Amino acid sequence: MAEYRTHMKIIGDILETTRDDLQDGDGASVTYLIRKANISHSRISAILKTLVSQGLLEKVDNQGSNKYKISQPGREFLQAYNKFTNFADNFGLSI
Amino acid sequence: MEFLLENILNLVGFLVGLAIGIMSYVGFRNTGSPTLFRLTIAFFSISIGFFVIWTGYMVEDFVTKSGTIERWIQTLGIAIQTVGYFFIAFSHSIKSFFPKSSYFRSVGIIPLFLVSSVQLEHIFRSVSFILLVYGAIETMLSYLENRNKGAISVSVGLGLLALGEFLGWYSFVFPDSILYPASMIIKIGGLVALFIPVSKVPLTKIKFDEDFE
């Protein structure tokens, strides 16, 4: 059975992908993120727009195609996200 | 003896609730998670509830010297704690959608046996008991899914608080028995069990991020 993911978990998955699975130094493409984060194009577009506006991701224009890199605030957010995921796990909850 | 235990229980409850509440709030500020916001409300409520009762005992001891805490203060404190227990259970119910949950329905009939009068304190204690039992069961089920050892401690903590709440309510039937001191000792144990896994969460390098909303 497919695992239900909260909005926060999806954001965590996207940020982790941009941090850990960069194809090259230029960032991850939308197609790559869709595959790795397992999410539809329409949904990921809205989330990426929010993450860029919040400063958690950086949008890089690479030869006509948009790629995304995790920013320093994004790394700090991810660190906090991982710590408080464990905290919520203790209460049997997902953040 | 009971006065001392009451003071220890209410102070421990206040401090544990405050510590977990602050940690949840730091988490909420850093991640914006609604779950952590609900936990913040839950544990601040629990903390304030214990503090109100502790204040009631202090006022009785140093000001009124009536020999017993004002009933309305005790009821108010228990009511505020019940709000906190509600938010813990509510967080789980969102996760599992409780109308489908047969064991929740099965414990839902317990108030019919527990509420012997219309006194608010009795009602709040029985509601708290149900919410705590529900939270304990859900947390244990979560442990069975994720095998996170901290969840055992929290589940045992909520279970002990539920048992303490039940014995505290039942002590109205046998007012001079050992039930009430036992309920307080059990609740102190429950609060300590709640705090153990939370105390192991490293908070180094976690800070408030003023820019992130």
Interface residues (C-beta under 8 A of the other chain):
Chain A: T6 M8 Q54 G55 P73 E76 F77 Q79 A80 Y81 K83 F84 N86 F87 A88 D89 N90 F91 G92 L93 S94 I95
Chain B: M23 S24 G27 N30 T31 G32 S33 T35 L36 L39 I88 S91 H92 K95 E138 T139 M140 L141 S142 Y143 N146 N148 G150 A151 S153 V154 S155 P197 V198 V201 P202 L203 K205 I206 D209 D211 F212
